[in-house]
Amino acid sequence: MLKIHQLFFLNTLALFVGTLTIASFIGYYTLKEMIINDNINHLQKTLELVSVRSNQSNSLDHYVNAVHNQTDYRATVFDNNGKVLAESNIDKRSVDSMRNRKEVMNAVIEPYGVEVRYSATFDEDYIFVAKQIAFQGNIVILRLGVTLHSVMGYFYQLWIKLASSFALFIIIALIIAFKISKKAQYDIAQITHYLHEISAKNYAAVLKPEHFREFLQITLLLKNLVKKLRNRDKQKRKYTARLRLINKQQNDILSAISHEFKNPVAAIVGYTETLEEDPNLSLAIREKFLGKIHSNALKISTMLDRLALSVKLENNDLSIKPTTFDLDTLCRDVTSTLQGKYPKRVIIYEGCPKEVVADRTMIDLVITNLIDNAIKYSEDVVTLRLSDHAIEVTDKGIGIAPHELELIASKFYRVQKNSWDNSMGLGLAIVSYILKLHDSTLRIESTLGVGSTFSFELDTLVPKK
């Protein structure tokens, strides 16, 4: 496995060589094409110049020789059918008809005919440019040609100079990369030595990388690690204390559950034993005792349901199923239901139609718990109020002390800890969880001996338009 400085050097080498190789290929073909196009343009301009002097010669043979001597280009004259009329470099009788040659055919229909191809006559690649000209009253085709080898000679000379420059650049880049690699090797050696010292418990060892900021950051991290190692025993003690606290909290929860279940279970056992021990009890008393047993069993069932719901909400195992409904109708239904449950209490509802998007069952549970809580801790009128922006439940009960306001929504917490009911202190905790799922928050305002107001905003429940 290679070391980091070796990988750096090799990757840098591969990057430079690869980049310059690709650039060389692209430059080679681009420059070659530019040179060929430049020669084509030069041939076209030469054709324009020599075509003007076509009438200064007595014969086509004399004319093509004059053009060849002046330009050093191969000159050939054809008629429109491709027959060779004159040739500057060889005997015209040895040249076959050029009727099917692309440059000749294009010269008839276009200003210029251009072709880069192999010439079987001279066994070389040529650049040909042809043009129609007038000679002694006749239209003929003059073609100039230059060997690709002669054209590319200049290109190869230029390319050798460019390749030499590329090679020099690669050598310089490799020297720089090698020096950077050596610096990286030095800093890595410093860090390695420092790690050996730390493994030997020498926490006073010094680490000072000299070249790279990244290694300086690693140095700072290593020094922080040394501090953490020194504090390891202290963290262990804190962790142990935390475990003890968690165990205590779990014991407190179990104790709270045991305490809350004790009264209804004791009542059920007591009534059951009485029924078993005294078979002569009257039918009215038996029915009364059976009703008490049934009532306490329902209380236990309700407590278990609330505890299970609380756990699901806290573990995010319960998701909301929002629908659009009228909150005013829901408030009236809840008020009517609780009024039937507590016929001796006065529950007042004040509200107006309000359409919301929420989980109707969960919002029903929230309002029911708030009113139920207000009834349990007050003896006077309980008011449910629905406004355009919030729902409020107000009672005139015992109130809540300031130091208890932050604890009132905690699980298993109740203001009157010595009294018993089937809430287990979970009602407000469930309300807080449900409102959190709806992006709302429970607000509590209370004064001792005056009463309390529990409310939550409806802005997050209003359907978006």
N, C-alpha and C positions, 0 to 999 in steps of 0.2 A: 504493500500500500504506500502510495507516494505521500510525502510531507506537504504541508500547505505551501511553503515557499517554492517547492518543485512544481506543484500544480499551478501556482501563479505564473511561474516562468514559462511552463509548457503551454498553458492556455493563452498567455500573451503572445508567445511565438506563433501558435496556431492562428490567433486572431489577426496578427499583422500579415503573416504569409498568405492566409486565406483572403484577406481584404485586398492586398496588393495583387494577388493572382487574378482574382475576379476583375479588379480594375484594369489589369494588364490586358486580359482577354477583351473586355469591353472597349478599351482604348485602341487595341490593335485593329479590331474590325471596324470601329468607327472611323479611325484615322485612314484606314485603307479605303473605305468607301468615300471619304472626303477627297482623297487624292484622285481616285478614279473619276469622281464627279467633276473635280477641278480640271482634269485633263479633257473630259468630254466638253466642258464649257470652252476650253482653250481651242479644241478642234473646231467647234462651231464658229468661234470668232475668226479663226484662220480661214475657214471656208468662206465666210463673208468677204474677207479681204481678197482672197485669190480669185473668187468668182467675178470680181469687178474687172480683173485683168485678163479674162478669158479671151477677149477679142484681140488681144495684142499678139497672139501667136497664130502662125499659119496652119499648124496641124495640131491634132490632139496629142500626138506623141511628144512633140516639142513642148506642148503646154504642161503635160504631167511631169516631164523631166524638170521643167523650170520650177514647178511647184515643189517637187521633191528637193531640188537643190536649195531653194529658199527656206523651206520649213523642216527639212530632214524627215518628213513624214512620207509614208508610202501613199502614192496617189494613183487612183484608178478611175477610169471613165466608162460608164455603161450607157446603153440606150435604155428606153423605158421597158424593154422586154428582158433586160438583164444581160444582154450580150456585151462582152468586154470590148471596148473600142480602143482603149489605151491603158498601159500599165507602166509604172515608173521603175519597178524593181526587177521584173522578170519579163520574159517574152510573153506578150498578150495571147499568143496562139496556144500557149500551154495552160492557160486558165480556162476552166470550164465556165459555162453560163452561170450567172449569179442571180437568175430570175427568182429563185425561192429564198434568197437571203433576206433576213428580216429587215436589215438596214436599208436594202435596196427597195423593198416593197413599201416600207413606211415613208421613204423619201418621196414617193410618188403622190401620197395622199396627205402628208404632213410636212411642215417646214423642214424637219430634220428626221433622218432615220438613224437610230442609235442601237448598237449591239456590241456586247462584250462576249467574245467566243473564241473557240479554238480554230485556227486556220490550218487546214490540211496542206495547203500549198507550201507554207513555210514551217510547218510543224511547231507553231507557237501560239500562245494566247494573244489576241489582238483587241484593241479598242477601235471600233469602226464608227465613223460619223459620215453620213451621206446627205447630199442636197442637190436639188435640181438647179441647173444653171443654163444660161443661153450661150451657145457657141456657134458663131457664123450663121445665125438665124435658126438654129435647131435647138431643141430642148434635150439636154443630156443630164446624166446623173454623175456628179463628181463625189468620189468617196475618199476620205483621208483615213489612214490607219496608223497606229503606233503600237509597238509591242508592249504587252503588259509587263514584261521583264524590265524593260528600260524605264518604264514609269515607276515600278516598285523599287528600283535601285535607290532612288531618293528616299522612298518610304523606309526601306530597311536601314539606311544610315540614320534616319531620324529615330527609328524605333530602338536601335542599339543605344543611342544616347539616353532615351527615356528609360530603357531597361536598366542601364547602368545607374541612373538616378534612383530608380526603385530599389535596386540592390543595396545602394549606399544607405538609403533611408531605412531598409530592413536591418542592416548592420547596426546603425545608430540606435534604432528602437530596441534591438536585442541587448545592446550594452546597457541602455537605461533600465530595461526590464530586469537584467541580471543584478544590477546594483540595488534596485528596489527589493528583489528577492533576497539578497544578502541582508538587507536591513530587517526584512520580515523575519528571517531566520534568527537574527540576533535577539529581537524582541520576544520571539517564541521561546528561545532558550532561557531568557530571563524569567518568563512566566513558569516554564517547566521547573526550573530550579526553585522558585518560590513555592510551588505546589509540593515539592519534595520536602521542603523545610516545614511547611504546615502539617504535612502528614507525620512528620517527626515531632509534632507538638511545639515547634518553635514559632510561636505567634508573634515574636518580635522581629521576624525576618523582614527585609526591605525589598520592595519591588518597584523599579523605576524604568519602565520602557521608554525608549528615547525617540522613536521615529513615527509611530502611528497612533492617531487619536483613538482608534478602535481598541487598541491594546491598553490604552490608558483607561478607557471605560471598563475593560475587563479587570484591570487592577483595582478600580474602585469597588467593583462587584465582589472581588475576592476579599478585599479588606472588610467589606460588610459581612461576608460569610464568616470571617474570623470572629467578628463581634458576636454573630449569632451562635457560633460554637461556644464562646465564652459564657453566653447566657443560656446555654442549653439546659443546665440543671434548674435554673430559675423557671424556665418555661415548663419543664416537667412538673415542678411543684404547682404551677398555675393550672396546668392541665388536670392534675389530680384533684385540685380544689374544684375545678369546673365539673368533673365527673361526680364529685360528691354533691355539688349543687343540683345537678340534673337528677341524681338519685333522690335527693330530698324533695324536688319538685314532683317527681313521679309518686313518691310516697304521700305527698300532700294531696295530689289528685285522687289517689286511691282512698285516702282517708276521707276526702270530701264526698266521694261517691258512696263510701260505706256509711257515712253519717246521714246522707240524704235518703238512702234506702232503708235505714234502720227503722224509722218511725212507721212507714207504711207496711213493712214486713212484720214488725212487732204487732201492729193492729190486726193484720190478717191472721197471724198465729193466735193472738188472744181471742178473737171472735171464733176462730175454728175450734180451739180447745173448749171454749164455753159450750159450743153446739155439741161437741162430742161427749162432754162430761155430764151434761144435763139434758137427757132425752125428753124431759117433761116440760121444756120451755113452750110457751104459747106460740101459736102460729104467727102472731103479729111480731113478737120479739125475734123469732127465727128469720122472718122476712127482713126485719130491720138489720139484723146481724149480717145476713147474706148481702144486703145492699151495701153495707159498710165494706165487706170483703171485696165486692165487685168494684166499689169506688176506689179503694186503695190499690187494687190490681190495675185499674185504668191509669192511676197516677204513676205507677211504676212503668207501665208501657209508654206513657207520654214522656217520662224522663229518659227512657232508653232511646226513644225516637229522636228527642232533642239532642242527646249526647251523640248519636250516630250522625245526625245532620251537621252538628258542630264540627265533628272530625272530618267529614267529607268537605265542608266548606274550607276548613283550615288547610287541608291537603290538596286543594284545588281539584278534587274529584267530581265536583258538581258544576255543570255549565248551565248558563241561563238560556231560556228559549223565548226570545222577545216576540211580542205581538202588539198590535195597536188596539188600545181599549180606552174606555172612558173611566178615568180615575174617580170621578164623582160617583158613578154607579157602584164601583168597588167599595168606596168609603161608606156608602149607605148600607151595602150588604153586610160589611163587617160590623158596623154599628148595630144593625138589627140583630145579628147573630149574638154579639156579646151582651146586648140588652136582654135577650132571652136567657143567656147563661147566668147573668147577674140581675135578676128581676128587681132586687131591692136597691140597686144603684142607678144613678142618673147619668146617662151618657148623652152629651149634646154634640150634634154635628152641624158645622157651618161650612158651606162650600158652594162651588159652582162647577159647571161642566168643564172638564179638562182632559184633552186627548193626549195620551202618552204612549211611548214605545218601550216596553219592559216585559219582564217575566211576570205575568199576572199572579201566578201562584205564590211566587216569592214576595212580591210587594204586598199581597194579602197577608202573608206571614209576618212581614215587618210591621204593618199597621196593627194587626192583632196582638203581637207581642208588646208593642208600645202601649196600647190601651190596657191590655191585661196587666202590664207592669204598673201602670198608673192606678188601676183599681186596687191592686194588692197593697200599695203603699200610701193610700189616702182613704179617707172616709167621706169625702165630699164629692161634688160634681166633677166629672171628667169631660173635657172638651176636646173634640177632634176638629181641627180647622184646616180646610183646603183652600189655599190662595193660588194666585197665578204662578208663583215661583217656589212655593214650599208647602210641606205638610207639617203641622204642629199638633202635638198631644200635650195638653196642659192639665195638671192636677193641683189640688190644694192640700197636699199631704204633708209628710214630715220633712220633706226637703232632703238635700244631700250636702254634707259638709264639704268645704272646698278641697280638703286633702283627699277626699274620696272620689272626686269628679273624674280623675284620670284612671281610677281603678274600676269604676262602675261597669264598664263594658268588658272587663276581663272575665275569662271563664271561671266559673265556680265562685264568683264574688257577689255578695249580697249586702245591702246596707244593714238590714236587721239579721245579723248572723245567728241570733238565738231563736228566731222564729222559723217555722218550717212551712214550705209549700212545695209544689211539684215542679218549680222552675229550675232548681239546682243552680241558679245563678247563670244560666246559659242564654236567657232570652235576649238580653242586650248584646251579648257576644255574637249570637246568630244574626241579629239586626245589623251589626257593624259589618259582618262578613258579606251579607247580601247586598248592602249598599255599596260596598267596595266593588263588587262585581258589576254594579250599575254605574260606576264612576261617581258615586255620591258619598257623602259623609254624614255620620250621626253627630248632631250638635246638642249639647246638654247645658241648660241654664237652670240654676236652682238656688233657692234661699232657704236656710234652715227655718222650719216652723211656718213657712209661707207656701211653698210648693215648688214644682219643677215643670219645665217645658222641654220636651224632646222633639227635635225637628230634623228634617233633611230637605235639601234643595231639589227642585224638579228640572233644572235647566238641562241636565244631561239626559233626561228622559223625554224631552220634547222632540217630536219627529222633525227631521231636517227637511226644509223646503227646497 
